[in-house]
Amino acid sequence: MHLAERIEAIDRRYALPSERDSGRYPHGVVATGLKDVDDALQGGLVVGALHEWFGITSPSTLKTNDHRGRFWTPPVIPLVHLAWRFLEAALTPMRVVWIEDRCFPYPHVMTRGSGMDRRLLDNSFFVSPRRPGDRLWAIDLSIRSPAVGLVIADGSSLDMAATRRLQLAAKSYGTPVLIVRPPWEQVEFSAAQTRWLVGWEPSSPYAQAPRWSVELLRCKGVHVDWTHHSWVLEWNRVSCTLNLSTPLAYQKGHAETIAASEERAGRFARSA
């Protein structure tokens, strides 16, 4: 069975014809659950929009012009946190579609309450396009499905035309789209509503929990206080959520500190 036939079967099984008209996300935005971030966004992430998340790599990689074969890690854990937020904000049943192996989370990261709460895992579909060209088509098709309430995908190498196509589709169908891209693609033009840069942050000496630095690079239509657009997020292993930590202060030597903790954080991301 081809991918299109599988998605049509999902639509027939789970979705009602009037589901999209009922207003799955009535407020038009979904709060991230991180107060300072939501304040900066004036409420949260816009629902019918494309949001880009640039992944994690070493500072030395960003300084080179040739990035072929360079290692980067998508911010999977922050995306899992956001997927839970969208799932809990939806008024009607929704499905989350994850497109491309690179951004697939490990199953145990998608559960809460010692594995007892499996709503996100049970309502997720994982799509692995066979060819690079099929990825854009799969994202676009998922956006248009009335059974899908959130699309998370690998957006590597998407050009301006592709991001405009996805932004227009997301706005038309009211489906939020989160795509991950390598950090060196920040220089590429994009029609995304928001753009975010994520990096490793050294763990707290009091709680050895993974932490990430998150920087808001763009937010269309919102007046952002650009003196306070960076935060540190810490993973709560008990609740399986992100918590807001001390605001990130860019200081001399910060990049070297991140590089020093990169190997340990990278091991967590690959085993999570």
Phi, psi and omega in degrees: 000129180288163183301317181299320179293324179293317180293321177297322178295322177297316178303313183294326185282320190251334192257143173263147182303328183265007186299317182292329180284343185284346180080077182298320178245091190295336185268354179080348176223156175235124181292143178282345184085002178248105193306310183296324178293315180296325177296319179294326181273357184060046174132321182149196181279132177296136186289302183277069186201163176260130180235127183255136179236112180275130188283197195246134175208181181279152177303328181293326180295321182292339183276348181265152179273334181261107183256010181297128179078003180287148181274136171212155183237125176291148181281072188296315183298313175302326179290325176297317177302314180293324178299320176297320180297317178293320180298318183282338180275342185289138179275338180237160180304139181223158176241146177253128179252124177254123186243121179092135185304327185304326184254017177283126175280160171287144186306318186292339177287339184268007180243161179230169178060048181057037177088358183283327180265103184250021186301315181294315180296315183290337182255019180252144174238140184243124185242128178242093180300141182286326182237150181305323181292339181283343185296312179298318179298319180294320178297312182298317181295322180292321178302321186279350181284129178291347179275347187260129179250352180200136176240127176237124189212161173281116181255022181303137173070010176290134179268182183299319181298320181292316180292326176294320178300316181289321178298316180293321179293317180298319180292320182292321185259357178068029182252122176289141181231124176247119178242147178253142181219155175294149187298333182285354177274008175300333183283347181282143176290145183208150178263011184298148178292314177229155175226137184228143175245127183243139178220165175287144176234137180305141180292153177292140179293342182268335180218111183282065179250144179300142180226152179228145169266136181232126181238127176278118182265330182205145174209098183294139174078004181233133176278106184261139173282098188285000172275348179223074182231019178229141183218163173246129181246139182237136182279125177265108185293333183285308183270351183057046178226166174266141176242149178280130179252197181297135178305141182289129176246119180284112182236160178299130181092359182297319181297321180294324178294319178296316181299323181294329182265000188295317184298316180294317179293324179296323178296322179295317183297323182283337181260350184289000000 
